[in-house]
Amino acid sequence: MAGTTLRILIVGAGIAGLGVARALRMAGLRPDVVDREPPAAGPAAAIFLPGNATRALAGLGLTGPLRPLGAVISRQSIRDAAGDPLCELDLAALWEGVGESRALPRTDLQRVLLTAVGGVVRHNTAVTGLELDEDGPVKVDFADGTRTDYDLVIGADGRRSTVRALAGLGGAARRTGQFVYRSVVHGGPAVPEWTGLLGEHSSFVVMPMGDRRLYCYAHESVPEGAALPADGLARVREVFGGYGGPVPAVLDALEKVQLAAPEEVEVAGWSRGRVLLVGDAAHSTSPTLSQGAAMALEDATVLAEVLRAHPNDLPAALDAYEKRRRPRTRWVLDRTRDRDRTGDVAPDTRDPLLRKRGDRIFREYYAPLRDPA
């Protein structure tokens, strides 16, 4: 598509937006990228990338910059709340021929993606209006009073997407019935592999990131409409204080916690006219399967492919994109819901099942994702 005059706006400079920008630049396009937030305003926690996420990053030419960051995770150990083993999952075997699984600071991944697009992002730039024309460009209004025409507007602005609302592509995100706590611990206990402890309506995961850093992720199921705790750190210590394994030492080392209430996004259509949703703006789930970044990065590579395949027919490209991506993101949503429901099964029922079939159950969750997007 080199030399094309297609004018593209990407709204959102997170993983989804920067991934799409990188893929489009590799296809010979030069999209504009805007974000309503100032630089480095996002969360400073960490991220776990399963094998299909690192495959997508390889497709974006980013294997080299990613390699020295964080730590490769080769195995998952699932235990009960006391720390006794339930089952193990060999990630190296699961993702063999696909990609490594890796834990790293989210800011490191953001930096790799930002560098890959040349750092050209207009921050502090909010979209306030969209005027759609089926046969012509989208007129985009910005908060500074300017208006610009674009042939394609891509909403990569997260689960509470402004683009989704302005384009009439779906309602508000819905809470998944969880509170999630994230933290990076420096100098905590030695934890050599991804280690998850399952309690009653709660779980605590810890994994190494190199340089004596641990990524900690914990969740608890909550009633609909429950208010976020005023003190996330105190709440984590209250909920998980009776856990065993490495958790007591991790809790002692915790200094701060990021608290969130995960939300789902499920909409009937991802495009309207020349406006398209990608990433969490189109298909957000709870973070249980660690597939949010993977799905966003896969979106980026597929979108670039269909635009190359239909260089003169944007409606056909957007239709082809959604037909390719829908089944895969639907699988992730359904399996995420399955796993969340499993987490709420009483331990005396759940734990014997996991001891007997846990590795097979978890492998089945991810098996279709081994195939290319």
C-alpha positions as a printed Julia matrix, in Angstrom:
373×3 Matrix{Float64}:
   0.0     0.0    0.0
   3.03    2.26  -0.35
   2.13    5.68  -1.62
  -1.53    5.46  -0.57
  -3.3     8.67   0.34
  -5.66    6.97   2.83
  -6.08    9.31   5.8
  -6.36    7.34   9.04
  -6.88    8.5   12.63
  -6.15    6.2   15.58
  -7.78    7.35  18.81
  -5.9     5.95  21.81
  -2.18    5.41  22.33
  -2.22    2.33  24.52
  -1.21   -1.17  23.44
  -4.06   -1.45  20.92
  -3.56    1.96  19.34
   0.2     1.77  19.1
   0.03   -1.81  17.85
  -2.31   -0.75  15.04
  -0.11    2.26  14.26
   2.94    0.02  13.97
   1.16   -2.49  11.74
  -0.18    0.23   9.45
   3.21    1.92   9.18
   4.7    -1.43   8.15
   1.99   -1.57   5.46
   3.07    1.8    4.1
   0.42    3.92   5.8
   1.03    6.94   8.05
  -1.85    7.21  10.5
  -2.33   10.07  12.93
  -2.4     8.93  16.58
  -4.08   10.96  19.33
  -4.66   10.33  23.01
  -6.68   12.39  25.46
  -4.23   11.7   28.29
  -0.79   13.24  28.84
   2.3    11.09  28.2
   2.96    8.27  30.71
  -0.42    8.75  32.38
  -1.27    5.02  32.27
  -0.81    2.38  34.97
   2.74    1.64  36.11
   2.1    -2.02  36.9
   3.13   -5.04  34.85
   1.72   -7.3   32.18
   1.86  -11.01  31.35
   2.11  -11.82  27.65
   1.2   -15.4   26.62
   2.72  -16.98  23.53
   0.19  -15.66  21.03
   0.88  -12.1   22.21
   4.62  -12.43  21.63
   3.91  -14.0   18.22
   1.9   -10.9   17.32
   4.75   -8.68  18.51
   7.13  -10.72  16.34
   4.83  -10.05  13.4
   5.26   -6.36  14.17
   9.03   -6.77  14.02
   9.5    -6.25  17.76
  11.08   -9.51  18.93
  14.51   -7.88  19.32
  13.4    -4.92  21.46
  11.24   -7.23  23.58
  13.89   -9.89  24.25
  15.85   -8.16  27.07
  12.73   -7.05  28.94
  11.18   -8.81  31.93
  11.43  -12.58  32.3
  10.35  -15.6   30.27
   7.7   -17.68  32.06
   7.94  -21.37  31.18
   5.61  -22.96  33.72
   2.46  -22.21  35.7
   1.96  -23.76  39.12
  -1.63  -23.73  40.39
  -2.11  -24.34  44.11
  -4.84  -24.17  46.71
  -5.04  -21.32  49.18
  -2.75  -23.11  51.61
  -0.07  -23.41  48.94
  -0.47  -27.12  48.25
  -0.15  -28.17  44.56
  -3.24  -28.69  42.41
  -1.78  -28.88  38.9
   0.92  -27.47  36.63
   0.9   -26.17  33.08
   3.98  -26.39  30.9
   3.81  -23.08  29.04
   6.93  -23.79  27.0
   5.24  -26.9   25.57
   1.84  -25.25  25.22
   3.2   -22.35  23.14
   6.0   -24.28  21.38
   6.38  -22.93  17.86
   4.19  -19.93  18.72
   6.09  -17.69  21.11
   7.48  -17.31  24.6
   5.36  -16.24  27.55
   6.82  -13.2   29.25
   6.17  -10.99  32.3
   7.42   -7.41  32.1
   6.62   -3.87  33.21
   3.75   -2.44  31.17
   5.7     0.77  30.7
   8.48   -1.2   28.98
   6.03   -2.64  26.45
   4.51    0.79  25.93
   7.96    2.23  25.29
   8.8    -0.46  22.72
   5.57    0.23  20.83
   5.95    4.0   21.03
   9.49    3.81  19.67
   8.26    1.52  16.88
   5.84    4.19  15.63
   8.43    6.94  15.81
   7.02    8.48  18.97
   4.51   10.52  16.97
   1.48   10.78  19.26
  -0.56   13.91  19.89
  -1.26   13.71  23.61
  -3.81   15.84  25.48
  -5.97   15.61  22.35
  -9.57   14.53  22.88
 -12.11   13.66  20.18
 -15.44   15.36  20.92
 -17.51   14.61  17.82
 -17.82   12.36  14.77
 -19.89   13.11  11.69
 -20.27    9.94   9.64
 -20.93    9.7    5.91
 -21.29    6.24   4.39
 -19.76    7.38   1.1
 -17.33   10.0    2.31
 -14.8    10.83   5.01
 -15.5    11.03   8.72
 -15.44   14.57  10.06
 -13.7    14.52  13.43
 -14.09   17.29  16.0
 -11.35   17.81  18.59
 -11.53   19.49  21.99
  -9.41   22.42  20.76
 -12.15   23.38  18.31
 -10.53   22.01  15.15
 -12.18   19.65  12.65
 -10.38   17.24  10.31
 -11.57   14.77   7.67
 -10.38   11.14   7.78
 -11.04    8.18   5.5
 -10.9     5.82   8.48
 -11.21    6.44  12.23
 -10.01    3.62  14.51
 -11.25    3.62  18.08
  -8.49    2.07  20.19
  -9.5     4.02  23.28
 -10.31    1.22  25.69
 -13.36   -0.29  27.28
 -14.93    3.13  27.98
 -14.37    4.19  24.39
 -15.42    7.69  23.37
 -15.33    6.61  19.72
 -17.74    3.74  20.44
 -20.2     6.14  22.06
 -19.9     8.87  19.4
 -20.32    6.37  16.55
 -23.31    4.66  18.19
 -21.62    1.28  18.17
 -22.7     0.06  21.58
 -23.5     0.9   25.14
 -21.42    1.17  28.25
 -19.0    -1.48  29.47
 -20.36   -3.86  32.11
 -18.62   -4.9   35.3
 -17.55   -8.54  35.5
 -18.2    -8.87  39.24
 -14.59   -8.71  40.38
 -12.11   -6.43  42.05
  -8.56   -6.78  40.77
  -5.4    -5.76  42.64
  -2.06   -5.34  40.85
   1.37   -4.5   42.16
   5.07   -4.79  41.4
   7.14   -5.96  44.38
  10.86   -5.22  44.6
  13.08   -7.47  46.66
  10.35   -9.85  47.75
  10.6   -13.64  48.15
  12.23  -15.79  45.49
   9.44  -17.08  43.22
  10.93  -18.96  40.24
   7.75  -19.45  38.18
   4.2   -18.22  37.66
   2.46  -19.28  40.86
  -1.28  -18.97  41.4
  -3.16  -19.76  44.61
  -6.91  -20.34  44.44
  -9.1   -19.6   47.42
 -12.84  -19.22  47.87
 -14.06  -16.57  45.38
 -10.52  -15.2   45.19
  -7.07  -15.9   43.82
  -3.53  -14.57  44.14
  -0.94  -14.82  41.35
   2.74  -13.93  41.57
   5.4   -14.26  38.86
   9.03  -13.18  38.4
   9.98  -10.28  36.11
  13.77  -10.36  36.6
  15.95   -7.99  38.67
  14.3    -9.29  41.88
  10.93   -7.92  40.79
   7.63   -9.78  41.13
   4.39   -9.05  39.33
   1.45   -9.64  41.67
  -2.14   -9.98  40.5
  -5.01  -10.79  42.83
  -8.77  -10.86  42.42
 -11.88  -11.33  44.5
 -15.46  -11.85  43.33
 -17.85   -9.17  44.55
 -21.61   -8.54  44.44
 -23.03   -6.43  41.64
 -22.67   -2.73  42.39
 -20.11   -3.21  45.18
 -18.14   -0.06  45.95
 -14.39   -0.08  45.41
 -12.44   -0.35  48.67
 -11.12    2.95  49.95
  -7.73    1.39  50.73
  -6.65   -1.26  48.21
  -3.54   -2.25  50.12
  -5.45   -2.83  53.33
  -8.09   -4.82  51.45
  -5.52   -7.11  49.83
  -4.0    -7.89  53.21
  -7.45   -8.52  54.66
  -8.64  -10.87  51.87
  -5.38  -12.78  51.34
  -3.87  -12.7   54.82
  -4.73  -16.37  55.39
  -3.12  -17.61  52.16
   0.01  -19.77  52.26
   2.88  -20.38  49.86
   4.76  -17.2   48.91
   1.78  -14.92  49.66
   2.65  -13.92  53.27
   6.14  -12.78  52.24
   4.72  -10.95  49.23
   2.14   -9.17  51.39
   4.92   -8.07  53.74
   6.8    -6.56  50.8
   3.8    -4.81  49.2
   4.02   -1.03  49.25
   1.17    0.02  46.97
  -1.62   -1.58  44.99
  -3.52   -0.6   41.87
  -7.21   -1.37  42.25
  -9.67   -1.86  39.39
 -13.11   -3.28  38.69
 -12.76   -5.15  35.34
 -15.4    -4.57  32.7
 -16.64   -6.46  29.64
 -17.42   -4.95  26.27
 -19.65   -6.92  23.9
 -21.18   -5.09  20.95
 -23.18   -6.22  17.93
 -20.91   -4.6   15.36
 -17.39   -3.21  15.4
 -17.75   -0.75  12.55
 -20.16    1.84  11.27
 -19.38    3.59   8.04
 -15.68    4.42   8.19
 -15.34    4.06  11.96
 -13.86    0.86  13.42
 -13.29   -0.38  16.98
 -10.26   -2.46  17.99
  -8.9    -3.91  21.23
 -10.81   -3.34  24.45
 -13.06   -0.78  22.76
 -14.55   -3.7   20.79
 -14.11   -6.81  22.96
 -12.88   -6.24  26.51
 -13.0    -9.12  29.02
 -11.86   -9.68  32.56
  -8.07  -10.27  32.69
  -8.41  -13.9   33.84
  -6.86  -15.45  30.69
  -4.3   -12.66  30.15
  -5.54  -12.2   26.59
  -6.3    -8.46  26.46
  -2.97   -7.39  24.97
  -2.8   -10.5   22.77
  -6.19   -9.81  21.21
  -5.32   -6.14  20.65
  -2.0    -6.97  18.98
  -3.64   -9.64  16.84
  -6.25   -7.06  15.84
  -3.42   -4.84  14.63
  -1.78   -7.44  12.43
  -5.08   -8.64  10.9
  -6.28   -5.1   10.2
  -3.1    -4.31   8.29
  -3.48   -7.54   6.31
  -7.05   -6.86   5.22
  -6.26   -3.27   4.27
  -3.44   -4.55   2.07
  -5.8    -7.13   0.55
  -8.5    -4.52  -0.19
  -6.54   -1.34  -0.94
  -9.39    0.3   -2.86
 -12.41   -1.05  -0.98
 -12.52    0.07   2.65
 -15.98   -1.41   3.42
 -14.8    -4.81   2.17
 -11.66   -4.54   4.31
 -13.62   -3.72   7.47
 -16.06   -6.55   6.79
 -13.23   -9.01   6.24
 -11.51   -7.81   9.41
 -14.54   -8.4   11.62
 -15.3   -11.81  10.08
 -11.74  -12.95  10.84
 -11.54  -11.58  14.35
 -15.04  -12.24  15.74
 -14.76  -16.03  16.27
 -11.43  -15.71  18.06
 -12.41  -12.88  20.39
 -15.7   -14.69  21.07
 -13.76  -17.79  22.11
 -11.69  -15.71  24.52
 -14.79  -14.08  26.0
 -16.57  -17.43  26.47
 -13.53  -19.17  27.96
 -12.87  -16.2   30.25
 -16.41  -16.43  31.56
 -16.0   -20.2   32.01
 -12.82  -19.76  34.0
 -14.32  -16.99  36.11
 -17.24  -19.27  36.95
 -14.82  -22.08  37.81
 -13.09  -19.73  40.23
 -16.34  -19.35  42.12
 -16.87  -23.1   42.56
 -16.41  -24.21  46.17
 -12.82  -25.41  46.79
 -13.94  -28.86  47.98
 -15.47  -29.42  44.54
 -13.0   -27.48  42.41
  -9.7   -28.65  43.87
 -10.16  -32.43  43.29
 -11.17  -31.67  39.69
  -8.04  -29.57  39.12
  -5.8   -32.24  40.65
  -7.25  -34.76  38.22
  -7.75  -32.72  35.03
  -6.4   -29.22  35.63
  -3.58  -29.28  33.1
  -5.9   -30.56  30.36
  -8.6   -27.98  31.21
  -6.16  -25.08  31.01
  -4.54  -26.37  27.81
  -7.99  -26.56  26.18
  -8.63  -22.9   27.03
  -5.64  -21.85  24.94
  -5.43  -24.56  22.27
  -7.25  -22.67  19.47
  -5.07  -19.62  20.12
  -2.0   -21.54  19.0
  -3.25  -21.13  15.43
  -2.39  -17.86  13.67
  -4.91  -15.06  14.03
